[in-house]
Amino acid sequence: MRILGIHGGHNATACLYDSGSIVAEVSEERFCRRKNKSGFPTRAVDWLVTQYGLTPENLDRVAVGGLVTPMKEHAWQEDPWERFASGVGRLVPGSAMTSSALVKPYLLLKGWMNPVRQQVTAHLAPYGIDEGKVELVEHHMSHACAAYWLDFRRRHDGDTLVVTLDNTGDGLCGTVNIADASGAMRRIAAVQSLRSVGMMYTAVTRFLGMRPVEDEYKVMGLAPYARSRQAERVYEILRGHVDLSADGLGFVNRTGLTESGYVARFRQELSGFRFDNVAAGVQKLVEELVAAYLQAWSRRTGIRKLAVGGGVFMNVKLNMRLEAMEDFEEIFFLPSCGDEHNAAGAALKCAYEAHRANGQPFSPAPLGPLYLGPDFTNEQVEAVLRQESDRVEWRRSTDIERETARLLAGGCIVGRMAGRMEFGARSLGNRSILARADSLNTVHKINAAIKMRDFWMPFAPAVLWERRHDYVVSPKDSPAPYMILGFPSTDRARRELIAGLHPFDLTCRPQLVERQWNPKFHRLLQHFEELTGYGGLLNTSFNLHGEPVVCAPEDAIRTYLESDLDVLTINDYVVWHPGRAGRIAGSLDARTTMATR
């Protein structure tokens, strides 16, 4: 069975489910070079069709995550009538919106539904895929299916509590589900969008002058700096708006405000509060409410296995608190769990329903390494390099991992492109900027060279799995391959990985690299360890500030030339600008390289 999964809203994404596995998944932004591109993922779908030879004959279904998501680019954010319809969507569940005789004509008029199935069919017309193959999956069911079916530790020996929380989607901001050993998922609770803790967090992001639905991670990074009673006062003010119900099994919005209403009210209530205290107040609120909510549902159901999805769980500080809770034996945090993973969730839901209809058990492969995007051969890379021969020089290495480790040990900042591109918000070694992490000077160098991050924002480390206990405090010895979990750091980490820790509270969000997940990156880290004794590197996304992560060799070369990185490696090639050759001369070893130019 082959299913094309599509998410057409914020950060539009497409994936391919093929015979039990998600074999490819990529967001539109990587191809069009516009961060968080919304609308139909045209280029991502085209790549999947071309790469995997999809035809109407060998494609069984097209699964769309969302019932009323418009396949438009930002139109709903700019048009006042669309914003009004979005407000309605926070009050009325998506299932009602798609069936209500009162609401449906308005949505049809505004092009929100048109209907969605027909919008998708129109986009797929060039490939000959007809409307009969298109199925819509409700937004939060997509979140839940992705969180449960992709759990890489999933076992079939009992029930799993599956919880979703986000800003809003199809009229809901959260659900609670129970998945049994067969995979059947039963929804036992839903939270209407107006009660959203995610919406509160986004409203604070907007109030602080940052970009909503994009810069929430900056609020999280800012929160630890607050050490004032003001932060507690902010927390109390915000809890006066959103709180838990008396039994802890639901959320309440005490003032009935929407996101825009919150922002207007905050201009009055939070005027004069320092920005770090505002960030700390909302971070504390979300951590306390979500932790208590999950605890209440675990105790109500008696279930101690948890899988979570939805944008609220992109908050690694929240996840660090949840991971430490004794109420759960294990928690799976879906990586890059915002709406972009709804493409996979929708595909998995359709696959499950097809198996069930045929009386077949359904047990898809759990999520493994997230290297699900395009890769490029050495021949393709060299062709691009020759086109850029007036701007860069290069050498082909016989051992690129060892040579890259030597460059890093010598103090170079390296842009690395290798193998298939990672899916999601985090760079996991294949489209990464790497550097030594044993000095805070590295932070200043990287920010000056390319990242231009806000001064309070931390970087993160990539750490050898075998060295994890040297650097992170993890009582449950939790796997952390995706940079979705935060941990306290050890004293040794504060000496050897200081540039990859939060500057104030010294926590870290590591990628623990196992050999079988990424053999070449693991070998690079091992070579670096042999040279320095350190088991980790600073690892941050390979992109210019405000752009998506690089995808193709052309992107990597342009990003390198428009920044001040020392050196670039693409597959087996070491690439540099002639004016920067002096920075790497002491690290390059002609005995292990072969000149091609």
Stockholm file with secondary structure:
# STOCKHOLM 1.0

chainA/1-597         MRILGIHGGHNATACLYDSGSIVAEVSEERFCRRKNKSGFPTRAVDWLVTQYGLTPENLDRVAVGGLVTPMKEHAWQEDPWERFASGVGRLVPGSAMTSSALVKPYLLLKGWMNPVRQQVTAHLAPYGIDEGKVELVEHHMSHACAAYWLDFRRRHDGDTLVVTLDNTGDGLCGTVNIADASGAMRRIAAVQSLRSVGMMYTAVTRFLGMRPVEDEYKVMGLAPYARSRQAERVYEILRGHVDLSADGLGFVNRTGLTESGYVARFRQELSGFRFDNVAAGVQKLVEELVAAYLQAWSRRTGIRKLAVGGGVFMNVKLNMRLEAMEDFEEIFFLPSCGDEHNAAGAALKCAYEAHRANGQPFSPAPLGPLYLGPDFTNEQVEAVLRQESDRVEWRRSTDIERETARLLAGGCIVGRMAGRMEFGARSLGNRSILARADSLNTVHKINAAIKMRDFWMPFAPAVLWERRHDYVVSPKDSPAPYMILGFPSTDRARRELIAGLHPFDLTCRPQLVERQWNPKFHRLLQHFEELTGYGGLLNTSFNLHGEPVVCAPEDAIRTYLESDLDVLTINDYVVWHPGRAGRIAGSLDARTTMATR
#=GR chainA/1-597 SS CEEEEEECSTTCEEEEEETTEEEEEEETHHHHCCTTCCSCCHHHHHHHHHHHTCCTTTCCEEEEECSSCCCCSSHHHHCHHHHHHHHHHHHSCHHHHTTCTTTHHHHHHHTSSSCHHHHHHHHHGGGTCCGGGEEEECHHHHHHHHHHHTCTTCCSSSCEEEEEEEEEETTEEEEEEEECTTCCEEEEEEEEGGGCHHHHHHHHHHHTTSCTTTSHHHHHHHGGGCCSHHHHHHHHHHHTTEEECTTSSSEEESSCCCHHHHHHHHHHHSTTCCHHHHHHHHHHHHHHHHHHHHHHHHHHHTCCEEEEESGGGGCHHHHHHHHTCTTCSEEEECTTCSGGGHHHHHHHHHHHHHHHHTTCCCCCCCCCCCBCSCCCCHHHHHHHHHHTTTTCEEEEESSHHHHHHHHHHTTCCEEEECSSCBCSSSCCSSEEEEECCSCTHHHHHHIIIIICCCTTCCCCEEEEGGGHHHHBCCTTCCCCSSSCCCEEBCHHHHHHSGGGSCTTTCEECCEEECTTTCHHHHHHHHHHHHHHSCCEEEEEECSCTTSCCCCSHHHHHHHHHTSCCSEEEETTEEEECGGGHHHHTTTCCGGGEEECC
#=GC SS_cons         CEEEEEECSTTCEEEEEETTEEEEEEETHHHHCCTTCCSCCHHHHHHHHHHHTCCTTTCCEEEEECSSCCCCSSHHHHCHHHHHHHHHHHHSCHHHHTTCTTTHHHHHHHTSSSCHHHHHHHHHGGGTCCGGGEEEECHHHHHHHHHHHTCTTCCSSSCEEEEEEEEEETTEEEEEEEECTTCCEEEEEEEEGGGCHHHHHHHHHHHTTSCTTTSHHHHHHHGGGCCSHHHHHHHHHHHTTEEECTTSSSEEESSCCCHHHHHHHHHHHSTTCCHHHHHHHHHHHHHHHHHHHHHHHHHHHTCCEEEEESGGGGCHHHHHHHHTCTTCSEEEECTTCSGGGHHHHHHHHHHHHHHHHTTCCCCCCCCCCCBCSCCCCHHHHHHHHHHTTTTCEEEEESSHHHHHHHHHHTTCCEEEECSSCBCSSSCCSSEEEEECCSCTHHHHHHIIIIICCCTTCCCCEEEEGGGHHHHBCCTTCCCCSSSCCCEEBCHHHHHHSGGGSCTTTCEECCEEECTTTCHHHHHHHHHHHHHHSCCEEEEEECSCTTSCCCCSHHHHHHHHHTSCCSEEEETTEEEECGGGHHHHTTTCCGGGEEECC
//
